[in-house]
């Protein structure tokens, strides 16, 4: 176990303290396990009333013996009134709890990321932005490992920080993806390197406006000092400098990079690559090491991922594109005509803003599921627009109309929760339909 954790345990700082963890997802369960290791009593609360009965056993084999309890259903003020510490899971924006936390000292409310960071001694690279976070976080970890450094890649993706701490296997560098929700409740988090990849409309169903959303992102840089590095897009330099957003040494990046990465097409990925290079340099990575690692990197699933080609029509899964800006980037990455599939739970933004890029490449748009009323009024003035209840019906319709050389691109600009458990399930369904069509063509 990490020396810092041992100090907290020996001093019994958390012994018998009443803590509340909000959200029974992967990070919430990890926070519960870690708090129990520190001797705290834990009350896990989740707004979903139908949690599996064995949820607590995923945390501890004997919940009652360690003071672990579960309360499912609508939150109530009494659940938080006696709490010494309240830990929020990544997907829980604090404003959703405003009504039940109005009498709670705000300093007692922290993000899981913030809580775990109290126990870290290793240097951290923390990455935020509207689009490209997961790809860039994974790329940075890949480059560092190629250069011989042991790394932990996680946070808002993969393994939560609390589980990393419990494993007791320190890495040379931690590479963390962090969201705006988490940053709103971070007050002391101080990464050695912090990066903002980009900024555009997103999560406006949670944030009051774009200003609140940007302010949350910039929290990542607030505690940095002159020994730290801040990496940000050159296109935002004037705005960020006017805000005096950090005391760290600043590195600005553009898409103008000569690093070659066949697995990451498009100008948006060239920006991500340029940012990644600036993030790894402070850890002694040479340009030659970075070049070799970047050239060997492949895109992650559901991020502009080709899943098949049928009769010279390419099927590409970009289900991770849950914002308008990510759709813009995906469309721009193709030289071929694009048949664009969009639909799901819209998270905000102005559809008209992506029209210039769509007009250059898109030949038809297939809408599916929810948010037809968001997309159709604007897009139907410029493109043939079709709507189907399901993704499968929309894919089949576009394939029936496709010509040699077309790309059928699933880049939905939405969350998937109208029909799927997440973007990965949506992407797998798209690949399933493509495989079925391939089999039908061969038959």
N, C-alpha and C positions, 0 to 999 in steps of 0.2 A: 504494500500500500504506500502511496506517495507520502513523503515526509510531512507536507503541509496538512494532509488529511489526518495523519497521525497526531499532529499537534492539536487539531480541533477535537479529536477523540479523547486525547489524554486530558485536555482541559474541560471536557464535558460541556462545551459551549451549547451544544444542541440537546444535551441529555434531558429527556422528558419534556422538551419544548413541544407545544402544539403547533403543527404545521398543516397547511392546506395546499394540496396540489390540484390545480384546475385543468381538467382535460385528461382523459384516459387513453390518449394515443401513445405512440412509441416513446416520445420524450417525457410525457407525464409519468408513465410507468417507470422510466429510468430515474426520474427525479425522486419518486417514491422509494425506490431501492436504495438510492444514495442517502436520502435523509434517514432511513432506517439504520443504515450502517453508521451514521453519526449519533444514533441513540434517540432520535426524535420520534414523537408520535405523529402519525400521518393520517389525515382525513383526505381521501381522494373524492373529488366531486366532479360530476360530468352532467351536462344538461340533457344528454340522451337518456330517456327513461328505460330503454331496453338493452342495457349493457349485458354482456354474457355473465352468467352467475359465477363463472370461474375467474373473473378478471383479477381479483385479489391474489389468486394462487399463481398468477404470472409474475407477481411481485415477491411473495414470500409463502413458503409452504404452510406456515401456521400464523395467519394474519393477526388473530386475537392476542397471541403471545407478545407481539411487538407493538401493539396499539394501532394497528392498521385497520381503517374502516372505509367503507364506500357508501356514498350517497348519490344516487342517480335521479335525474329529473330536474325541473326548473330550480335555479339557484335561489337561495334565500339569505337575507342578512345574517341570520343566526349561524349559518355555516362558517362565517368568517369572523364573527365578533370576538372569539377567544383566540384567534390565531396570532402566534408570535411571528410567523413568516408565511406569506402566500406566494406560491410559485406558479407562474402561468406557462402552459404549454405553448409551443410556437404558433399554433393556429387560433389562439384566443386573444383577440384585440381587447385591450383593457376597457374601451368604451362600451363593450357589450356587457360589462359587469358594473357599470357606473351606478346603477340603481341599488345594487346590493353592497357596494363598497363605499358608499357615501360617508359612512361614519368610521372608516378604517384609515389609519395613518398611511399615506401613500408610500412612505419609506419602507413599509412592511410588504409591499407588493413588488415582486421582481420576476423577470423572465427566467425560464430554465437556463438559458444561455448565460445570463448575468450571474445567477446563483453558482453554476459550475465554474465560472471564470474566477471566483474567489479563491479556488483551490489550485489554480494552474501556476506552474513555474516555467513551463516551456514557452518559447516564442510562438506567437499566433499570427497567421495571415488570415484576415477576415474579409469576406467578399460579399458585397451587396449590389443592388441594381434592379432595374425592372425586368430585364431579359438577360439570358446567358449566364446566370449565376452558377447553375449546376455544371454546365459544360466547362466553364472557366475554372471553377473550384477543382473539378476532376483533373483538368489539364495541369493546373499548378502542382497538384500532388504527384502527377505522373512525371513532370519535369524534375521535381525534387528527388523522387525515388531513383530516376535515371542517373542523377548526379551523386548517388550514394548516400543520401540522407534518409533516415527512417521518418515516416510521416503518418499522421492520423488525418484522414479526410472525413469530415462529418458535419455535425451541427444540425442545420436544417435539412440535410440529406443524410441518408444512411444512419450511422450510429450517433446517438445523442452524446453530448459532452459528459453527462453524468455517467453513462455506461463506460466511456473511455476512462474516467477516473477510477471507477470500480475495478476495471481490469488490471490496474496497477502495472501497466507496461508503458513507461514513458517513451514518447517519440522525440526525435530531434526538432521537428516543426509540426505544429497543428495548422491545418488548412480548413477554415470554417466558412460555410455558407450561412448567412444571417439575413433574416427578413425584417421588413419595416415593423411588423407586429412586435418582434422580439426587441428591436432597438428602442421602441417607445418605453420600454421598461428596463433599460440598461443605464445605470448611473455611474458605474466605475470601470466598465469593460474598456481595456486599453490594449488593442492589438499592436504588435510591433510593426506590421504592415496592414493598412486598411485600403480597400479599393471600392470605388463606386464605378461600375461598368457603364451605366447609362441611366437615363431617367425619362419616363413617359407615363401617360395615364394608365393607372392600374389600381386595383383595390379601392376604387372610389365608392364601392358599396360598404367599405369599412372606414376609410378616412373621410373626414369632413370635406376636404378639398385638396387640390394639388399642393398647396403650401404646407398643410399638415403632413402630407405624404413625404415631401422632400425634407422637411424638418426631421422626420423620423429617420430617414436614410442618413442624414448628416450627423446624427447622434454617434455614428460609428467613429467619427474623427474627433469628437469633442474632448476626449481625455488624452489624446496623443500629445507628445512633446517633441522637442527638437531631435531626440534620439530615434524617433519613429519615421515611417515613410507613409505618405498619403498618395495613392494612385487614382487619377480621375481623368475623364475625357477632356481633351483640349477644347472641344466644342462648348463645354460648360465652364471654361476657365474664368471668363469675365464675371459670370454670375457667382461662382463659388468664391473667387477672390474678394468680390464686393461684400460677401457675407463674413469674410475672415473666418472661414469654416474650420481651420485647424492650425495648430502650432507646429505640425510635423513638416519635414522636408517634402516638397511636392514634386510629383512626377506626372507629366501630362502625356497622354497617348492619342494617336490617331490610327486610321486604317492603313497608313503608309508604312508598311513593314515588309521586309523581304524574306521573312521566315516562311518556309514552304510546308503546308499541311494539307495534302490531298483529302484527308478525312474531314476537314472543316471548311466547306465551301462558303463563299459569300463575303461581302465587305464587313458585315457585322462580326463574322468570326475572325477576320483579320484584326479588327479592333480588340476582340477578346484575347487573341494571341499576343498582340502588342502589350496589352495590360499584364498578361501573365508573365511576360519576360521581365517587366519592371518589378513585378512582385518577387521573383525568385533571385534577382541579382543581389539583394542584401545578404543572401545566405551563401554567397560564394560560388554560385552556379556560373560556369563559363558560357560564352556564346556558343562554342562548339557543342557543349553538352546540351544546351537548350535546343539547338538546331536539330540534333539527332533525335531528341525526345519528341519534339513537336512534329517532325516528319513521320514518326511512327504512330502518332495518336489517331484514334478513330472516334467518330461522333458517337455520342451516347444514344441508347434506344429512344425513339420517339422525338428525335431532334433532327429534322431534315434527313431522315433515315430511309434510303431506298428499300422497299420490301418486295419488289418484284417488277418484271417487265413482261407485258403480254401484247403480242402483235405490235411490237415497237411502241407501246404506250407504257410509260414509266409510272409506277405507283410509289409515292413518297409519304412517309408517316412523319408529320410534324405536330403530333397531338399535344406536345408540351407547349405549343404556341397558344397561350391563354390571353394574350393581349394583342391589340391592333398593331403595336410597334413590332412585335415578333412576327406577325403575318407579313408586314412590309419587308422585313429582313429576309424572310424565307422566299417570297416571290422574287425579290431582287437577285437571289442566288442562282436563278435559272436563266439559261439562254433560250430554252424551248418554250412553246406556248403552254400556258398553265390553265388547267381546269381546277378551280379553287373550291374546296369544301369547307363551309363555315357553319357554326351553330352550337348552341349550348347556353350556359348561364353567363350572360354578359356582365363584365366587371367595370365598364365605364370607358369613356373616351369618345372622340368624334370620328365616326366612320369616314367622313369626307376627307379627313387628313391623309388617308392612305391611298386616295384615288390616283394621284400622279404615278405612283409605282405600279398600281394594279393595271392602269391603262396601257402601260408599256408591255405587259406580259400576259395578262389574264384574258382568255377567250370566252369563258363561261363560269358562272358561279352556281354551285349546288348547295343550297341551304338545307339543314336538317335539324330536327328537334326544336328546342326553344330559341327565342330571340329573333324569329323571323321578322317581327315588327321593328326591330332595331336596324337590321341590315337591308331589307328589301326596299324601303322607300328611297334610300340614297343610291344603292347599287343598281337598281333596275333602270335607272336613267342612262346607264353607260354600258351595261352588260346584259346578255341573256341570263336571267336569274330563274332558277327552278327551286321548288321547295318539296321536301319529302319528310314524312314523319320520322323515319329512321335513317341512320348513317348508311346502312346496307342498301336501302332503296336509292339513296342519293349517289352512292358509288356506282351502282349498276346503271343508273340513268346516264351518268357522265361517261362511263365506259362505252355504252351503246352509241353515244354521239361522237366519241373521240376519233381523231385522225392520227395517222402515223406521225410519231415524233412528239405527241402531246405528253404532258405531265399531269397526272391526277394527284393533286396535292391536298392532303388533309392538314390544314393549318387553321384551326377553328376560331381563334380570337376569343375564346371563352373558356370558362371552367366547364367541367363535364358532368356535374352532379344532377343534371336533369335526367340522365339516362345511364350513367356509369358511376362506379365507385371512385374513379379518378382518371387522370389523363392516360395512364398506362393501360388501363382496361380498354379505353376508347381506342388507343393505338393498336392494341392487339386485335380488337374487333375489325378494324380497318384491314389489317394484314390477313385476317381470316377470310374476309370477303374477297380480297385480291387473290388469295390462294384458291378459293372456290371458283372464281372466274377463270383462272388459269386452267384448272382441271376441266371446266366446261368447254373451253376453247379446244383443248387437246382431244376431247371425247369425239 
